Amino acid sequence: MISNQILQNTIDGLKGITRMDLGIIDTEGKVLASTFPETDGYISPALAFVESPADSQVVQGCQFFKVFDEHQLEYILLAKGDSEDVYMVGKIASFQIQNLLVAYKERFDKDNFVKNLLLDNLLLVDIYNRAKKLHIDTDVRRVVFIVETNREKDGNELEKVRSLFGGKTRDFITAVDEKNIIVVKEVAENEGYEDLNKTAEVIRSLFRDQEEDQVHIAYGTIVNEIKEVSRSYKEARMALDVGKIFFEERHVVAYSTLGIGRLIYQLPIPLCKMFIKEIFDGKSPDDFDEETLTTINKFFENSLNVSETSRQLYIHRNTLVYRLDKLQKSTGLDLRVFEDAITFKIALMVVKYMRYMETLDY
């Protein structure tokens, strides 16, 4: 429901316009927001007013008004003073807060719907029925972004992202856990993945105050129907994990760019262990010294080009050949042969994946 901060901002704004003090007390006698310090002195009269059949009355020189949420009494609004002008301001303030209740309830209902949609908690018929009731289009292009931030450090990340899409009521911003913010964005017919990447960078720019490695953004593929939104969400989740494993240097990762990493991520761990045992005969790439690992990575970066790799490593060509021969003796794989190079590259990626999964177990 409406936060106390929103209520406080509302009456602060009204006071700024009308120069009249206002306060809000709930039906249990708790002061939720106020522009004057004496509000606590009106708690007892407010509780008595809760039981009264009247919708407004004057008590101790203060106008009292009832604010309802669909016939359910939600708040008691106080307007300090007993003149006609104060009564009018109190009625305006009550009307404003009542409209806020309606707006926030609608957003809450939509938020719940989107969360259940993402988590596959709805039957197909329920998706379309509820979407119709909430006036949500069912056949527009959409994509799901996941924004992972250090939310424990700063509690207003969700509002930051909402402010970015604030004017676009057809986009939905929500959260399904403590770390991730979800953006279900409507995509125009002329927008493609290049535009989505730009959107991701704009979102990332909101968190310049956080350390770079604490903010990761991933997004799924564009879907055409509302029932497929959960698929885009699952793709974005996978992209987030795969990005951390294989693309550590990237802060924005698209599902469509995961390549072979997507396949490796879906392999069962026992099968990975069996593969590594076959390739390295019980050894691990962790056993290679730093010089060997640097040589391997640079060799792959240069598409198995011996001359270019030796030049970038500032070593003689024969030295590089010696290192590759030494690696071949210990692993049985010659990185100068394309098939062996592919096998070795996949093996390194599988080891990375296994390491990542081990960290999740702890």
Secondary structure, DSSP 8 states (H G I E B T S, - for coil): ---HHHHHHHHHHHHHHH---EEEEETTS-EEEESSGGGGGGHHHHHHHHHSS-SEEEETTEEEEEEEETTEEEEEEEEEB-SHHHHHHHHHHHHHHHHHHHHHHHHHHHHHHHHHHHTT-S-HHHHHHHHHHTT--SSS-EEEEEEE--TTT-TTHHHHHHHHSTT-TTSEEEESSSSEEEEEEE--TT--HHHHHHHHHHHHHTTTTS-GGG-EEEE---BSSGGGHHHHHHHHHHHHHHHHHH-TT-SEEEGGG-THHHHHHTS-HHHHHHHHHHHHTT--GGGS-HHHHHHHHHHHHTTT-HHHHHHHTT--HHHHHHHHHHHHHHHS--TTSHHHHHHHHHHHHHHHHHHHHHHHH-
